[in-house]
Each structure stands twice: as structure tokens, then as C-alpha cells.
Amino acid sequence: MADSDRVQFFRRHINARCKILVTYGLLVHLGNGVYGPANNRSPVTDLRRRFPKNGRAHSSSSAA
């Protein structure tokens, strides 16, 4: 991706975006500019569990 002529990005920009995702709990800062996923569950799955279509939210204690 870094060699692509179509997409240009800078490490500083990627680092700033990752820091924002850390504040939302989506990434974990591992050190030296390395980031990883915060957990094995998808954030979308967590939101669907909390706010199902029927309008009744599940309690947070039941989330595994």
C-alpha cells in the first residue's frame, strides 16, 4: 500500500488516526507506533448486542 501511486499517506497522519481510535477503545497502543486491535470482538457486534432492533438493550453483565 505504501508503494501505491493512488493512495498517499504519512505516518504522522496514520498515528494521529490510531490515537483517536485508542480513545474509542478500538485499538491498543503497543509501543513504538505499533497499534493492535483492542479485543477479539467486533465493535459492530458489541453495538448490536447493546442496541438490538427490538429496542431492548441487553445488560452489560450478560456480555461475554
C-alpha atoms as a printed R data frame, in Angstrom:
   type eleno elety resid chain resno       x       y      z
1  ATOM     1    CA   MET     A     1   0.000   0.000  0.000
2  ATOM     2    CA   ALA     A     2   2.850   2.384  0.742
3  ATOM     3    CA   ASP     A     3   4.121   1.888 -2.803
4  ATOM     4    CA   SER     A     4   0.758   2.641 -4.408
5  ATOM     5    CA   ASP     A     5   0.567   5.664 -6.693
6  ATOM     6    CA   ARG     A     6  -3.152   6.020 -5.992
7  ATOM     7    CA   VAL     A     7  -3.045   6.358 -2.201
8  ATOM     8    CA   GLN     A     8  -0.562   8.561 -0.406
9  ATOM     9    CA   PHE     A     9  -0.397   8.807  3.355
10 ATOM    10    CA   PHE     A    10   2.046   9.893  6.000
11 ATOM    11    CA   ARG     A    11   2.983   8.084  9.195
12 ATOM    12    CA   ARG     A    12   2.086  11.181 11.206
13 ATOM    13    CA   HIS     A    13  -1.475  11.093  9.838
14 ATOM    14    CA   ILE     A    14  -1.865   7.348 10.471
15 ATOM    15    CA   ASN     A    15  -0.513   7.780 14.018
16 ATOM    16    CA   ALA     A    16  -2.988  10.606 14.717
17 ATOM    17    CA   ARG     A    17  -5.899   8.479 13.476
18 ATOM    18    CA   CYS     A    18  -4.777   5.490 15.549
19 ATOM    19    CA   LYS     A    19  -4.578   7.677 18.682
20 ATOM    20    CA   ILE     A    20  -8.216   8.667 18.112
21 ATOM    21    CA   LEU     A    21  -9.221   5.013 17.724
22 ATOM    22    CA   VAL     A    22  -7.426   4.244 21.009
23 ATOM    23    CA   THR     A    23  -9.636   6.810 22.783
24 ATOM    24    CA   TYR     A    24 -12.710   4.954 21.466
25 ATOM    25    CA   GLY     A    25 -11.325   1.624 22.662
26 ATOM    26    CA   LEU     A    26 -10.972   0.169 19.170
27 ATOM    27    CA   LEU     A    27  -7.166  -0.071 19.178
28 ATOM    28    CA   VAL     A    28  -4.458  -0.641 21.781
29 ATOM    29    CA   HIS     A    29  -1.134   1.194 21.634
30 ATOM    30    CA   LEU     A    30   1.591  -1.447 21.894
31 ATOM    31    CA   GLY     A    31   4.535   0.989 21.826
32 ATOM    32    CA   ASN     A    32   6.874   2.483 19.216
33 ATOM    33    CA   GLY     A    33   3.999   3.480 16.929
34 ATOM    34    CA   VAL     A    34   2.575  -0.036 16.830
35 ATOM    35    CA   TYR     A    35  -1.168  -0.483 17.315
36 ATOM    36    CA   GLY     A    36  -3.289  -3.590 17.552
37 ATOM    37    CA   PRO     A    37  -6.951  -4.492 17.933
38 ATOM    38    CA   ALA     A    38  -8.385  -3.817 21.382
39 ATOM    39    CA   ASN     A    39 -10.127  -7.194 21.627
40 ATOM    40    CA   ASN     A    40 -11.307 -10.105 19.525
41 ATOM    41    CA   ARG     A    41 -14.882  -8.845 19.248
42 ATOM    42    CA   SER     A    42 -16.029  -6.505 16.532
43 ATOM    43    CA   PRO     A    43 -17.243  -3.058 17.695
44 ATOM    44    CA   VAL     A    44 -20.272  -3.503 15.420
45 ATOM    45    CA   THR     A    45 -21.150  -6.767 17.177
46 ATOM    46    CA   ASP     A    46 -20.897  -5.018 20.544
47 ATOM    47    CA   LEU     A    47 -23.215  -2.231 19.383
48 ATOM    48    CA   ARG     A    48 -25.729  -4.725 18.003
49 ATOM    49    CA   ARG     A    49 -25.692  -6.567 21.323
50 ATOM    50    CA   ARG     A    50 -26.251  -3.343 23.265
51 ATOM    51    CA   PHE     A    51 -28.904  -1.917 20.945
52 ATOM    52    CA   PRO     A    52 -30.879  -4.691 19.228
53 ATOM    53    CA   LYS     A    53 -33.605  -3.881 16.711
54 ATOM    54    CA   ASN     A    54 -36.386  -4.683 19.181
55 ATOM    55    CA   GLY     A    55 -35.330  -1.669 21.269
56 ATOM    56    CA   ARG     A    56 -34.472  -3.561 24.457
57 ATOM    57    CA   ALA     A    57 -30.820  -3.328 25.404
58 ATOM    58    CA   HIS     A    58 -29.061  -6.274 26.965
59 ATOM    59    CA   SER     A    59 -27.448  -5.719 30.331
60 ATOM    60    CA   SER     A    60 -23.707  -5.209 30.277
61 ATOM    61    CA   SER     A    61 -23.222  -8.037 32.784
62 ATOM    62    CA   SER     A    62 -24.506 -10.597 30.266
63 ATOM    63    CA   ALA     A    63 -21.873  -9.635 27.663
64 ATOM    64    CA   ALA     A    64 -19.184 -12.299 27.477
